[in-house]
Amino acid sequence: MQNLILAAGLGMRSKGKKLLLPYKGTTIVAHAVQQSLMAGLRTVLVTGFKADQVKQAVAHLACPQLQIVHNEHYRKGQGSSTICGASYLGHDSPFFISLADMPLIESRHYLYLIEQTSAPVSRPSYKGKLGHPVLLDPSFLAIIRSQKSSFTMRGLLQEYHVQTIEVDDEAYVTDIDTLDAYHHLVDSSQSYGQPPLPPLE
């Protein structure tokens, strides 16, 4: 199994800071990579904005199962980063597409979706809201690679039957787009020993 983690966006609503914010003794992006590796997934991390800083943040996780790739055209949007990352995935294994700014996603969330999936495309649904990660059959690699950089996975998947896996865990739909959302997440979490929070600017 494989996982394509998108970590290339501008993150404008968080002033470009969100992936590098501290979380559970590491950073948002490193936590995402760590949990993917813990789930036993070959992991491809796509960087873009602040690529050097993101790469440095995950340097301590370096291993044969992790590949970091850079999307030079990240400003064209998430579609271009998905196409870039798909080029580094193997042809013989299903793969997740996940977002680096969803810090509540842990290894168990990936494993649960693997257990529940029974279709070429599946994704979690929490109280009627579709979430991430999305799990796809390897046949979708060629489909993704054939898209224009402006494409969206939401639009693409509208053309296919998608198995929705009902979940009762909001981790699958919780992302961190703003600094306020980040502070709310940390304040409401039950984890301890985190580094001091950066001030809101």
Sequence and secondary structure as in RCSB ss.txt:
>XXXX:A:sequence
MQNLILAAGLGMRSKGKKLLLPYKGTTIVAHAVQQSLMAGLRTVLVTGFKADQVKQAVAHLACPQLQIVHNEHYR
KGQGSSTICGASYLGHDSPFFISLADMPLIESRHYLYLIEQTSAPVSRPSYKGKLGHPVLLDPSFLAIIRSQKSS
FTMRGLLQEYHVQTIEVDDEAYVTDIDTLDAYHHLVDSSQSYGQPPLPPLE
>XXXX:A:secstr
 EEEEEE    GGGTT GGGSEETTEEHHHHHHHHHHHTT EEEEEE TTHHHHHHHTGGG  TTEEEEE TTGG
G HHHHHHHHHTTS TTS EEEEETT TT  HHHHHHHHHH  SSEEEEEETTEE S EEE TTHHHHHHTS TT
  HHHHHTTS  EEEEES GGGG    SHHHHHHHHHH             
